[in-house]
Amino acid sequence: MTTQTIAQLFDLTGKGAIVTGAAMGIGQAIASRLAEAGAGVMITDINPEAASQTVEQIMARGGKARAIHADATSADDANKAVEATVESFGRLDILVNNAGIYPFSPILEISEEMWNKVLDINLKGVYSYSQAAAREMVRAGHGGKIVNIASMEGLHPREQLAAYVASKGGMIMLTKAMALELATHNILINAIAPGGVWTPGTEALARQTEASGIPLEGAMDTYMARVPLGRFAEPDDVAKVVLFLASAAADYMTGSVLLVDGGFQLS
């Protein structure tokens, strides 16, 4: 048995990756870490300006990245992203399904339109991009890694997030189903369940919450009281775990769900 060094285990040189919703926040941090490890990263997002800025930041640090305007709900866009990745970097080895939304709404008030939008982006999108990526990995015959960014709310319900928790719970079961079925092709599929992560999206949601008359400070204090590590996660806290799952260090893991919640679930 050949033993790889630590540097070799985490070296992604020559690999091609897709990160959905990677223009900002968690996705941006993931794309940056994968590029730092040597992968060529295709950034998919519906915000082309922000995506281009992320590409520039990665390339300024010596990494390889491209961006494509792609909707997380579109199977056609998923296929285009896969094709663009293979064209740009020669192959596709890694897919990170990161794109997602988390609108708050009481269950008695959530509209059918919003319900469908959340499920389309957070769950259908994972299916579409995973299917497109897996087909390419099977065609190429080299296997690959798929990492789904779920949520701790996919394991434990939270008030006013019915659509979100349904989508993330579904994502976790989809992860397991795909892992079981695609293992024979050496396609390893795992999920990460983050707790609260402070991102531009989180900040915008916090402002929206305050504007609606909900006292934000009290809500923050209540949340923090249940986090043993005493802070929100940073995007890079999630990105580093993605790097582990995408690397050779996780070559005997599939169908797993890793909590990255600062210990929230312990309380």
SULLIN-V489571 format. One line per field, one symbol per residue. ss: DSSP state (H for helix, E for strand, C for the rest). psi: psi as a letter, one per 30 degrees, with the letter a starting at -180 (. if undefined). A space follows every 10 residues. Layout:
BEGIN
ss=???
psi=???
END
This chain:
BEGIN
ss=CCCCCHHHHC CCCCCEEEEE CCCCHHHHHH HHHHHHCCCE EEEEECCHHH HHHHHHHHHH CCCEEEEEEC CCCCHHHHHH HHHHHHHHHC CCCEEEECCC CCCCECCCCC CHHHHHHHHH HHHHHHHHHH HHHHHHHHHH CCCEEEEEEC CHHHCCCCCC EHHHHHHHHH HHHHHHHHHH HHHHHCEEEE EEEECCECCH HHHHHHHHHH HCCCCHHHHH HHHHCCCCCC CCECHHHHHH HHHHHHCHHH CCCCCCEEEE CCCHHHC
psi=kkkkleeeeg jgkflklkjk hgflbeeeee eeeeeefflk kjjklgieee eeeeeeeeef gglkllkkjk kffjeeeeee eeeeeeeegf ljfkkjjfkl likkkkeffk leeeeeeeee efeeeeeeee eeeeeeeeef ggaakkkkjb lffffklkkg heeeeeeeee eeeeeeeeee egefghjkkl lkilbkkjle eeeeeeeeee ffgkjeeeee eeeffgjefg llllefeeee eeeefflffh fgkkgljkki gggeff.
END
